[in-house]
Amino acid sequence: MNKDIRRSLAVAAVAAVAAVAAGVTGAEGLAESVTRA
């Protein structure tokens, strides 16, 4: 159980870091990639 929880937290942390990195590089670029996909 604990391993699954830690795994989920790790995935959430990675997603948060990726979101912050995308925000730093440019929200406009991210919006374009989302609208294209």
mmCIF file of the C-alpha atoms, coordinates in Angstrom:
data_MODEL
# 
_entry.id   MODEL 
# 
loop_
_atom_site.group_PDB 
_atom_site.id 
_atom_site.type_symbol 
_atom_site.label_atom_id 
_atom_site.label_alt_id 
_atom_site.label_comp_id 
_atom_site.label_asym_id 
_atom_site.label_entity_id 
_atom_site.label_seq_id 
_atom_site.pdbx_PDB_ins_code 
_atom_site.Cartn_x 
_atom_site.Cartn_y 
_atom_site.Cartn_z 
_atom_site.occupancy 
_atom_site.B_iso_or_equiv 
_atom_site.pdbx_formal_charge 
_atom_site.auth_seq_id 
_atom_site.auth_comp_id 
_atom_site.auth_asym_id 
_atom_site.auth_atom_id 
_atom_site.pdbx_PDB_model_num 
ATOM 1  C CA . MET A 1 1  ? 0.000  0.000  0.000   1.00 0.00 ? 1  MET A CA 1 
ATOM 2  C CA . ASN A 1 2  ? 2.683  2.476  1.018   1.00 0.00 ? 2  ASN A CA 1 
ATOM 3  C CA . LYS A 1 3  ? 4.620  1.850  -2.189  1.00 0.00 ? 3  LYS A CA 1 
ATOM 4  C CA . ASP A 1 4  ? 1.554  2.662  -4.299  1.00 0.00 ? 4  ASP A CA 1 
ATOM 5  C CA . ILE A 1 5  ? 0.970  5.887  -2.361  1.00 0.00 ? 5  ILE A CA 1 
ATOM 6  C CA . ARG A 1 6  ? 4.597  6.932  -2.699  1.00 0.00 ? 6  ARG A CA 1 
ATOM 7  C CA . ARG A 1 7  ? 4.480  6.103  -6.394  1.00 0.00 ? 7  ARG A CA 1 
ATOM 8  C CA . SER A 1 8  ? 1.391  8.269  -6.856  1.00 0.00 ? 8  SER A CA 1 
ATOM 9  C CA . LEU A 1 9  ? 3.012  11.143 -4.955  1.00 0.00 ? 9  LEU A CA 1 
ATOM 10 C CA . ALA A 1 10 ? 6.135  10.818 -7.094  1.00 0.00 ? 10 ALA A CA 1 
ATOM 11 C CA . VAL A 1 11 ? 4.067  10.955 -10.287 1.00 0.00 ? 11 VAL A CA 1 
ATOM 12 C CA . ALA A 1 12 ? 2.194  14.007 -8.979  1.00 0.00 ? 12 ALA A CA 1 
ATOM 13 C CA . ALA A 1 13 ? 5.476  15.691 -8.068  1.00 0.00 ? 13 ALA A CA 1 
ATOM 14 C CA . VAL A 1 14 ? 6.919  15.045 -11.532 1.00 0.00 ? 14 VAL A CA 1 
ATOM 15 C CA . ALA A 1 15 ? 3.749  16.414 -13.140 1.00 0.00 ? 15 ALA A CA 1 
ATOM 16 C CA . ALA A 1 16 ? 3.949  19.520 -10.936 1.00 0.00 ? 16 ALA A CA 1 
ATOM 17 C CA . VAL A 1 17 ? 7.593  20.087 -11.881 1.00 0.00 ? 17 VAL A CA 1 
ATOM 18 C CA . ALA A 1 18 ? 6.746  19.657 -15.555 1.00 0.00 ? 18 ALA A CA 1 
ATOM 19 C CA . ALA A 1 19 ? 3.904  22.174 -15.215 1.00 0.00 ? 19 ALA A CA 1 
ATOM 20 C CA . VAL A 1 20 ? 6.215  24.693 -13.547 1.00 0.00 ? 20 VAL A CA 1 
ATOM 21 C CA . ALA A 1 21 ? 8.879  24.149 -16.212 1.00 0.00 ? 21 ALA A CA 1 
ATOM 22 C CA . ALA A 1 22 ? 6.269  24.683 -18.929 1.00 0.00 ? 22 ALA A CA 1 
ATOM 23 C CA . GLY A 1 23 ? 5.142  27.866 -17.197 1.00 0.00 ? 23 GLY A CA 1 
ATOM 24 C CA . VAL A 1 24 ? 8.728  29.116 -17.082 1.00 0.00 ? 24 VAL A CA 1 
ATOM 25 C CA . THR A 1 25 ? 9.388  28.372 -20.752 1.00 0.00 ? 25 THR A CA 1 
ATOM 26 C CA . GLY A 1 26 ? 6.143  30.077 -21.747 1.00 0.00 ? 26 GLY A CA 1 
ATOM 27 C CA . ALA A 1 27 ? 2.441  29.575 -21.129 1.00 0.00 ? 27 ALA A CA 1 
ATOM 28 C CA . GLU A 1 28 ? 1.700  30.635 -24.711 1.00 0.00 ? 28 GLU A CA 1 
ATOM 29 C CA . GLY A 1 29 ? 3.815  27.828 -26.141 1.00 0.00 ? 29 GLY A CA 1 
ATOM 30 C CA . LEU A 1 30 ? 2.071  25.346 -23.859 1.00 0.00 ? 30 LEU A CA 1 
ATOM 31 C CA . ALA A 1 31 ? -1.347 26.609 -24.952 1.00 0.00 ? 31 ALA A CA 1 
ATOM 32 C CA . GLU A 1 32 ? -0.350 26.214 -28.600 1.00 0.00 ? 32 GLU A CA 1 
ATOM 33 C CA . SER A 1 33 ? 0.811  22.641 -28.063 1.00 0.00 ? 33 SER A CA 1 
ATOM 34 C CA . VAL A 1 34 ? -2.442 21.822 -26.244 1.00 0.00 ? 34 VAL A CA 1 
ATOM 35 C CA . THR A 1 35 ? -4.639 23.331 -28.948 1.00 0.00 ? 35 THR A CA 1 
ATOM 36 C CA . ARG A 1 36 ? -2.665 21.507 -31.650 1.00 0.00 ? 36 ARG A CA 1 
ATOM 37 C CA . ALA A 1 37 ? -2.994 18.166 -29.840 1.00 0.00 ? 37 ALA A CA 1 
# 
